[in-house]
């Protein structure tokens, strides 16, 4: 009983605490686009004029905004936290079905609560928490329907699927599990038609402008698809040039969104599952108490999402988030079968290590944003009259510089190679500069790696770091301490959107006289 209360407290704390992070600044571009769409809605006009996503999360935020007037970003974040909380609850219920054990279901819930990637997405007013809920719920309802053949689970599956597709069209990738659960028993095959029809009708109800503004929706869909496949190249996707599918996710995303301890157990656990499944293909999760069909329904629900999004040119962290609850199930399966955890004492130590990255990660939302703190430090400690050159293109210009005290010069490094005027501006700025400031790693990391494509930008950063420009790095503003840096990883090695929206590392160089 006490453990359940602790789980509930942990869930509420990790999801809802600090959802107004960043002190009123909004650094996430997708969140900004959705908030602006909510602001355009009214009782006379439900067309958001925004089709990168569906209308369901926009309508939810609009309705809650009518009840409690507040910034649209805050309402979007509330619903994101809400669905992330439901994800934990459904993950717990699914674990009970899979492991037939209250103990291991509770452990699953604990790990879901303190998964860094799920905590982060619950604080972004985007669609990822909704999609994560839809993915794990689709698997749970598929398992329950297969086991019981009760029509209520089929109805709920249709509702959940429609909510997902009305949030973002690619939620159709989660339909394979429920589809198999319906057709796998021949006598129930006819239920497929009402399930499919109700899913389509509910999707149209929750996101009507897929159809009412089909031309605009389809145009946006084709543009976003071309971006995701790399057919349309834009400046903020340079980190994906010359990257390998699957390897990128395992190197640049999963160690961070899970934390190093969970990732280590996942890596070993996947190897363990594959090894155990080779002698008998009847059940890839041989040894758990649920039926072989349960294993296949789980795999069928999340595998299409994982494969499809891993093969895209764009490999943002948010594309991997919806499969995290499934990966947690693999980790718990390995913990359950591991011969190393022979005592409860060892299990408690292991669980503490697994959740420690999440405990450390949540602190970024209940202290002032690292960018605000960095500016406060510079406003206080840099000499009056200093000239600060800094990078543009980091969502919004860095907040809270004291422009009465300093002169600041913004340089567009994204287009430095092809724009001679920016090169001349940079050269003149460096002659005047006392300091050079980098608000994140996204400029220098990507361009140093792609020096053949962007030689001017790469040469600048090479000379900056080597000291040839006459600047020495004098200050680094990090969101985590030494332990956090180790368990959550360096920002230099992660997919950039993992860090740059809510916990970038900032660097300050000083010109040497």
Secondary structure, 3 states (H helix, E strand, C coil): CHHHHHHHHHHHHHHHCCCCHHHHCCCCHHHHHHHHHHHHCECCECCCCCCCCCCHHHHHHHHHHHHCCCCHHHHHHHHHHHHHHHHHHHHHHHHHHHHCCHHHHHHHHHHHHCCHHHHHHHCCCCCHHHHHHHHHHHHHHHHHHHHHCCHHHHHHHHHHHHHHHHHCHHHHHHHHHHHHHHHCCHHHCCHHHHHHHHHHHHHHHHCCHHHHCHHHHHHHHHHHHHHHHCCCCCHHHHHHCCCCCCHHHHHHHHHHHHCHHHHHHHHHHHHHHHHHHHCCCCCCCCCCCCCHHHHHHHHHHHHHHHHHHHHCCCCCHHHHHCCHHHHHHHHHHHHHHCCCCCCHHHHHHHHHHHHHHHHHHHHHHCCCCHHHHHHHHHHHHCCCCCEEEEECCCCCCCCCCCCCCCEEEEECHHHCCCCHHHHHHHHHHHHHCCEEEECCCHHHHHHHHCCCCCHHHHHHHHHHHHCCCCEEEEEEECCCCHHHHHHHCCCCCCCCHHHHCCCCCEEEEEECC
